[in-house]
Amino acid sequence: MDGALYALLASGHRRALDAAHKAVDAKGLERSKLTQASFKPESVTVSPVQLIQLRKLMQEVGITCQPQEELQKAMLLLEELKSRAAKAGGESPKPAVPDVTHLNQLEQLAGNALLVQLHADRDKLLADANAWQQAGQTIDKRWPNWIQLTDLLNQARDLGPHAELAGETKAIADQRALLSTPDPVQALLEKTMDLLRRSLNHHVQAFQDEYTARLSALQADESWQKLGAADQTTLLKEGGLEPAQVPDMSSAAALEQALDDCPLARWADKREALANRFDQARQKAVKKVTSKAMPVQLPHRVLSSQDELKAWLDEVEKLLKERLGQGPVSL
């Protein structure tokens, strides 16, 4: 009995629906699920030419189909078309997901009726498949730029041109214009990057100018000059006093990373903090120099005349001059 059913399916005299009421052919119907399937007489005829053209359609969509596999692969064709449609749209600014009502209607058909209708719709189905695939590929290419645009716009929120750029971005989203030609996102991304690069370069240069001025003032300090090069380097390092490093801004990703590491507002804070940090370095230098002073014990005398006082002062002067030749002294 089972063999006869499979023979009728393979010959096209019967059509089968599985437990989910989806069409299934002889190769796709498992023997263990035979009792769950329903069988109906096949009243629609599909010509050999139609079958050839259906296999060609499937091949152009990327589905391999051998003779007598048309019904089984027909459902794969519909699944592939739905998958492409889902990727051809989505959340704003992507276009709306294409309407797949006609695919849902095709899924309600079974057996040769499905194949005949697929053959009748083959030109539209192929056009949809190609259009949806192209749309999906363009979305995949442009979507990362959209994400970077929104992230970089957030970094530019305190800059004057932000309102205009944000307005253009909103227009793209409202109009679902991600796939427009020319690419509106790329142009807006480049404008936003240019704004941020100019602002970031300004902040870096302002920091460097302040750093250079503060370092020059420190180097002119008497206590600082008494330190050796190693001690000076140590104090600068301890204070985190280093010249500005120009961040990589060569790409949107690099610029975004640079701003994540140090936003524009923080550059201003860093510049304003230099005065205090350099002053702390100077104070440490003074303390370091003072701590190295050699104690000098002045000679004890009992003085009873002006001449004795003069002689004692001469002795102290000579002693201090000798010790000052060896370094700072403390009394």
C-alpha positions in Angstrom: 0.0 0.0 0.0 2.8 2.4 1.0 4.6 1.6 -2.3 1.5 2.4 -4.3 1.1 5.8 -2.6 4.7 6.7 -3.3 4.3 5.6 -6.9 1.2 7.7 -7.4 3.0 10.7 -5.9 6.0 10.2 -8.1 3.9 9.9 -11.2 1.9 13.0 -10.4 -1.5 11.3 -10.0 -1.7 12.2 -6.4 -0.6 15.2 -4.3 0.3 15.0 -0.6 0.1 17.5 2.3 2.1 16.9 5.4 0.8 17.4 9.0 1.4 21.2 8.6 -0.7 21.2 5.4 2.3 21.9 3.3 2.9 20.2 -0.1 5.4 17.4 0.0 6.6 15.2 -2.8 7.5 11.5 -2.8 11.2 12.2 -1.9 10.3 14.5 0.9 7.6 12.4 2.5 9.1 10.2 5.3 7.6 6.7 5.6 7.3 7.2 9.4 5.0 10.2 8.8 3.0 8.6 6.0 -0.1 8.2 8.2 0.0 11.9 9.1 -0.2 13.0 5.5 -3.3 13.6 3.5 -3.6 12.6 -0.2 -5.7 14.1 -2.9 -6.1 13.4 -6.6 -4.0 15.6 -8.9 -6.2 17.3 -11.4 -3.7 19.8 -12.7 -1.2 18.9 -15.4 2.3 20.4 -15.6 4.0 20.2 -19.0 7.6 19.2 -19.4 8.4 22.7 -20.8 6.9 24.3 -17.7 8.9 22.0 -15.5 12.1 23.0 -17.3 11.4 26.6 -16.9 10.6 26.1 -13.2 14.0 24.4 -12.7 15.6 27.4 -14.5 13.9 29.8 -12.2 15.1 27.9 -9.2 18.6 27.8 -10.5 18.6 31.5 -11.1 17.6 32.0 -7.5 20.3 29.7 -6.3 18.4 26.5 -5.7 19.6 23.3 -7.3 16.7 21.3 -8.7 16.8 18.0 -10.5 13.9 16.5 -12.5 11.1 15.2 -10.3 12.3 17.5 -7.4 10.2 20.4 -8.6 7.5 20.1 -5.9 9.9 19.6 -3.0 12.2 22.5 -4.1 9.1 24.7 -4.7 8.8 25.2 -1.0 12.5 26.0 -0.7 12.0 28.6 -3.4 9.3 30.3 -1.4 11.4 30.1 1.8 14.3 31.7 0.0 12.1 34.5 -1.4 10.7 35.2 2.0 14.2 35.3 3.5 15.3 37.8 0.9 12.3 40.0 1.5 12.9 40.1 5.2 16.5 41.3 4.6 15.3 43.9 2.1 13.7 46.2 4.7 13.2 46.7 8.4 13.6 49.5 11.0 13.9 53.1 9.8 15.8 54.3 7.8 15.6 51.0 6.0 12.6 50.7 3.7 9.6 48.9 4.9 9.8 45.1 4.5 8.3 44.1 1.1 4.8 42.8 1.1 4.9 39.0 0.7 1.1 38.4 0.5 1.5 36.7 -2.9 4.1 34.3 -1.4 1.8 33.4 1.5 -1.0 32.7 -1.1 1.4 30.5 -3.0 2.2 28.5 0.1 -1.5 27.7 0.4 -1.4 25.8 -2.9 -0.2 22.3 -3.3 0.9 19.8 -5.9 0.8 20.7 -9.5 -1.5 23.7 -8.8 1.5 25.2 -6.9 3.9 24.5 -9.8 1.6 25.9 -12.4 1.1 29.1 -10.4 4.9 29.4 -9.8 5.4 29.0 -13.5 2.8 31.7 -14.3 4.4 34.1 -11.7 8.0 33.2 -12.6 8.9 36.6 -14.1 7.6 38.5 -11.1 9.2 36.1 -8.7 12.6 36.4 -10.3 12.4 40.2 -10.5 11.4 40.2 -6.8 14.2 37.8 -5.9 16.8 40.0 -7.6 15.5 43.3 -6.3 15.3 42.0 -2.7 18.7 40.5 -2.9 20.1 43.8 -4.2 18.3 45.8 -1.5 19.6 43.4 1.2 23.2 43.7 0.0 22.9 47.5 -0.1 21.5 47.6 3.4 24.3 45.4 4.7 26.8 47.8 3.1 25.2 51.1 4.3 23.8 50.1 7.8 27.3 50.2 9.5 27.7 53.7 8.2 24.3 54.6 9.7 25.2 53.3 13.1 28.5 55.2 13.0 26.7 58.4 11.9 24.3 58.3 14.9 27.2 57.5 17.3 29.4 60.3 15.9 26.5 62.8 15.9 26.1 62.1 19.6 29.8 63.1 20.1 29.1 66.3 18.2 26.0 67.3 20.3 27.7 70.4 21.8 29.0 71.7 18.5 27.2 74.5 16.6 26.4 72.6 13.3 25.0 69.6 15.2 21.4 70.8 14.9 21.6 71.0 11.1 23.3 67.6 10.8 20.8 66.0 13.2 17.9 67.5 11.1 19.3 65.9 8.0 19.7 62.6 9.8 16.1 62.7 11.0 15.0 63.4 7.4 16.7 60.2 6.2 15.1 58.2 9.0 11.6 59.7 8.4 11.8 59.1 4.7 13.3 55.6 5.1 15.9 56.8 2.6 18.7 54.4 3.4 18.7 53.0 -0.1 18.4 56.3 -2.0 20.8 57.3 -4.8 23.2 58.9 -4.2 23.9 57.4 -0.8 22.6 60.1 1.7 24.2 58.4 4.7 27.8 58.4 3.3 27.6 62.1 2.5 26.3 63.0 5.9 28.8 60.8 7.6 31.6 62.6 5.9 30.3 66.0 6.9 30.0 64.9 10.5 33.5 63.4 10.5 34.9 66.6 9.0 33.2 68.6 11.8 34.6 66.3 14.5 38.1 66.2 13.1 38.3 70.0 13.0 37.0 70.2 16.5 39.3 67.5 17.9 42.3 69.0 16.2 41.5 72.3 17.7 41.3 70.8 21.2 44.5 68.9 20.8 46.4 72.0 19.6 45.0 74.1 22.4 46.1 71.4 24.9 49.6 71.3 23.3 49.9 75.1 23.3 49.0 75.2 27.0 51.3 72.3 27.8 54.3 74.0 26.0 53.7 77.3 27.9 53.5 75.6 31.3 56.5 73.4 30.6 58.6 76.4 29.6 57.6 78.2 32.9 58.5 75.1 34.9 61.9 74.8 33.2 62.6 78.4 34.1 62.0 77.7 37.8 65.1 77.9 39.9 64.3 74.8 42.0 63.4 72.8 38.8 66.8 73.7 37.3 68.6 72.3 40.3 67.1 68.8 39.7 68.9 66.3 37.5 67.3 65.2 34.2 66.2 61.8 35.8 64.4 63.6 38.7 62.7 66.0 36.3 61.5 63.1 34.1 60.2 61.2 37.1 58.2 64.2 38.4 56.7 64.8 35.0 55.7 61.2 34.7 54.2 61.1 38.2 52.1 64.1 37.3 50.9 62.6 34.0 52.4 65.5 32.2 53.0 64.5 28.6 52.6 66.3 25.3 49.4 65.7 23.4 49.3 62.7 21.2 47.3 63.3 18.0 44.7 60.5 17.8 44.1 58.5 14.7 41.2 60.1 12.8 41.8 58.3 9.4 38.4 56.5 9.4 35.0 56.7 11.0 35.8 53.8 13.2 39.2 55.3 14.3 37.6 58.7 14.9 34.8 57.1 17.0 37.4 55.2 19.0 39.4 58.4 19.6 36.3 60.2 20.9 35.3 57.3 23.0 38.7 57.3 24.6 38.6 61.1 25.2 35.5 63.0 24.3 35.8 66.7 23.2 34.7 68.0 26.6 37.4 66.0 28.4 40.0 67.6 26.2 39.0 71.0 27.6 39.1 69.6 31.1 42.5 68.2 30.6 43.8 71.5 29.3 42.4 73.4 32.3 43.9 70.9 34.7 47.5 71.6 33.4 48.0 74.7 35.5 47.4 72.8 38.7 49.3 69.7 37.7 52.4 71.7 36.6 52.2 73.7 39.9 52.2 70.4 41.8 55.3 69.3 39.9 57.0 72.6 40.8 56.1 72.2 44.5 57.6 68.7 44.5 60.7 70.0 42.9 61.1 72.6 45.6 60.5 70.0 48.3 63.0 67.6 46.6 65.7 70.3 46.4 65.1 71.4 50.0 65.3 67.9 51.3 68.7 67.5 49.8 70.2 70.5 51.7 73.1 69.6 54.0 72.7 70.8 57.6 75.4 73.1 58.8 76.3 73.5 62.5 77.4 77.1 63.1 80.4 77.5 65.5 79.5 78.4 69.1 81.1 81.5 70.6 80.7 83.8 73.4 80.9 87.3 71.9 81.9 90.3 74.0 83.0 92.8 71.4 82.5 94.1 68.0 85.8 92.6 66.9 84.8 89.2 68.1 81.5 89.5 66.3 83.2 90.4 63.0 85.6 87.5 63.4 82.8 85.1 64.0 80.9 86.4 61.0 84.0 86.0 58.9 84.3 82.4 60.1 80.6 81.6 59.4 80.8 83.2 55.9 83.9 81.1 55.1 82.2 77.9 56.4 79.0 78.5 54.4 80.8 79.3 51.2 82.7 76.0 51.5 79.5 74.0 52.1 77.5 75.8 49.4 80.1 74.7 46.9 79.0 71.2 47.7 75.2 71.8 47.4 72.3 73.4 49.3 72.6 73.9 53.0 70.2 74.2 55.9 70.9 76.1 59.1 
